[in-house]
């Protein structure tokens, strides 16, 4: 049985790596390398607040096992998909999570892929 949880965490100090998606690609993206070339990556300051979900395994619903998006609260406007902190000696986290009772999948894609999932 899959176990899922969701919540919010705030990075209080340090810096974080995020990405945003530009306009849709004019040609199909078929590999992790192409995904990473297409996305726009940034290192942003904190504080940075993140909403995230985790699941122990995909129960056949084509879910990502982790997904986190956030927004910055510093003087520089920022937001996007959270990857990780980039200043491990300075970072400080505060988080609150709860276990999920149900998993809902909306609009499962007809065709899927396994790249770009980290």
C-alpha positions as semicolon CSV with decimal commas, in nm:
position;residue;x (nm);y (nm);z (nm)
1;X;0,000;0,000;0,000
2;X;0,133;0,344;-0,091
3;X;0,177;0,602;0,185
4;X;0,146;0,969;0,092
5;X;0,191;1,294;0,273
6;X;0,169;1,662;0,197
7;X;0,258;1,981;0,366
8;X;0,451;2,301;0,370
9;X;0,807;2,387;0,457
10;X;0,993;2,713;0,476
11;X;1,362;2,758;0,408
12;X;1,460;3,025;0,659
13;X;1,821;3,082;0,558
14;X;2,058;2,997;0,277
15;X;1,983;2,970;-0,094
16;X;1,784;2,723;-0,304
17;X;1,784;2,591;-0,660
18;X;1,453;2,620;-0,848
19;X;1,336;2,599;-1,206
20;X;1,059;2,752;-1,411
21;X;0,922;2,629;-1,742
22;X;0,952;2,862;-2,041
23;X;0,701;2,855;-2,325
24;X;0,620;2,506;-2,450
25;X;0,894;2,354;-2,660
26;X;0,830;2,374;-3,038
27;X;0,962;2,016;-3,073
28;X;0,912;1,705;-2,859
29;X;1,141;1,664;-2,558
30;X;1,263;1,305;-2,538
31;X;1,536;1,286;-2,273
32;X;1,647;1,417;-1,933
33;X;1,922;1,616;-2,104
34;X;1,668;1,792;-2,327
35;X;1,443;1,865;-2,026
36;X;1,737;2,023;-1,843
37;X;1,830;2,234;-2,148
38;X;1,469;2,356;-2,184
39;X;1,403;2,446;-1,818
40;X;1,530;2,773;-1,673
41;X;1,725;2,712;-1,349
42;X;1,789;2,975;-1,082
43;X;1,953;3,002;-0,742
44;X;1,731;3,221;-0,524
45;X;1,756;3,370;-0,176
46;X;1,549;3,283;0,127
47;X;1,305;3,296;0,290
48;X;1,135;3,058;0,045
49;X;0,806;2,877;0,122
50;X;0,726;2,543;-0,044
51;X;0,415;2,328;-0,080
52;X;0,508;1,966;-0,137
53;X;0,378;1,611;-0,164
54;X;0,552;1,276;-0,122
55;X;0,436;0,922;-0,190
56;X;0,622;0,602;-0,104
57;X;0,557;0,455;-0,451
58;X;0,342;0,524;-0,753
59;X;0,036;0,294;-0,724
60;X;-0,008;0,289;-1,103
61;X;-0,151;0,642;-1,135
62;X;0,149;0,794;-1,318
63;X;0,241;1,011;-1,018
64;X;0,572;1,170;-0,932
65;X;0,690;1,037;-0,597
66;X;0,789;1,389;-0,488
67;X;0,680;1,728;-0,612
68;X;0,741;2,070;-0,458
69;X;0,667;2,425;-0,571
70;X;0,737;2,743;-0,381
71;X;0,773;3,117;-0,375
72;X;1,029;3,357;-0,239
73;X;0,971;3,625;0,017
74;X;1,298;3,813;-0,024
75;X;1,331;4,150;-0,195
76;X;1,383;3,963;-0,525
77;X;1,060;3,807;-0,657
78;X;1,101;3,434;-0,719
79;X;0,904;3,114;-0,749
80;X;0,907;2,776;-0,916
81;X;0,974;2,406;-0,874
82;X;1,200;2,346;-0,572
83;X;1,502;2,119;-0,627
84;X;1,731;2,150;-0,323
85;X;1,928;2,392;-0,110
86;X;2,263;2,511;-0,244
87;X;2,417;2,632;0,082
88;X;2,408;2,325;0,311
89;X;2,619;2,490;0,583
90;X;2,374;2,783;0,611
91;X;2,033;2,635;0,535
92;X;1,762;2,608;0,797
93;X;1,422;2,444;0,739
94;X;1,090;2,454;0,923
95;X;0,822;2,212;0,800
96;X;0,477;2,076;0,873
97;X;0,339;1,760;0,708
98;X;0,042;1,530;0,749
99;X;-0,041;1,182;0,619
100;X;-0,290;1,153;0,335
101;X;-0,610;0,948;0,368
102;X;-0,672;0,924;-0,009
103;X;-0,486;0,969;-0,336
104;X;-0,668;1,139;-0,624
105;X;-0,539;1,148;-0,981
106;X;-0,691;1,409;-1,210
107;X;-0,646;1,397;-1,586
108;X;-0,407;1,103;-1,611
109;X;-0,213;1,141;-1,937
110;X;-0,287;0,899;-2,219
111;X;0,082;0,888;-2,319
112;X;0,353;0,918;-2,057
113;X;0,731;0,902;-2,014
114;X;0,985;0,832;-1,742
115;X;1,233;1,114;-1,802
116;X;1,236;1,448;-1,620
117;X;1,112;1,289;-1,298
118;X;1,391;1,375;-1,055
